[in-house]
Amino acid sequence: KAGVTQTPRYLIKTRGQQVTLSCSPISGHRSVSWYQQTPGQGLQFLFEYFSETQRNKGNFPGRFSGRQFSNSRSEMNVSTLELGDSALYLCASSLEGGSPGELFFGEGSRLTVL
Amino acid sequence: AQSVTQLGSHVSVSEGALVLLRCNYSSSVPPYLFWYVQYPNQGLQLLLKYTSAATLVKGINDFEAEFKKSETSFHLTKPSAHMSDAAEYFCAVRNQGGKLIFGQGTELSVKP
């Protein structure tokens, strides 16, 4: 059974640009969550999608957005990139949103903003 | 609001020694608690989880954790450290909204 797949794994952008990251969840999983990981702030929750609807949202500015498609694949977008957006962006999927079950994480997309 | 505090950002043990990684949580309702491990350049992998069943939870690779409500703790232990256990470990609590709230992480080093 394939795990959570995130693309691209690495990317470099410059300030002011925008970026789109993709996440394909484990087959059958309907919930997808996104987290930002930085050395200073640790792991911070961005948002969660379930059945194409955003169920939860973290405390990030509106430059961070996401969506989920009917096949449960998800994308997140960051517009007007800032240096502080450099981070590892992790996607996680689970069978059902809101359950106490485990989240299965992808290997992440490492974004560097110059 | 729920929160997690991991005591010690770095822990170093010798191979074969006991591993103890500390986690305290804050929650106004019975929590769901998790320990995840992250190896370099990889995502997070679940070690174990507590969901109000047995207070002593066994996970993968001989790790276990004990839920102690009176101490609001969920410390992670392993009787004998292996070199392959060197990684970063995260304690997390799941709130009523379903999202995971992570601690700041503890980096475990294992000396030969």
Interface residues (C-beta under 8 A of the other chain):
Chain A: V4 S33 Y35 G42 L43 F45 E48 R55 N56 G58 L90 A92 G97 G98 S99 P100 E102 L103 F104 F105 G106 E107 G108
Chain B: Y32 F34 Y36 N41 Q42 G43 L44 Q45 L46 K49 T51 F90 R94 G97 G98 K99 L100 I101 F102 G103 Q104 G105
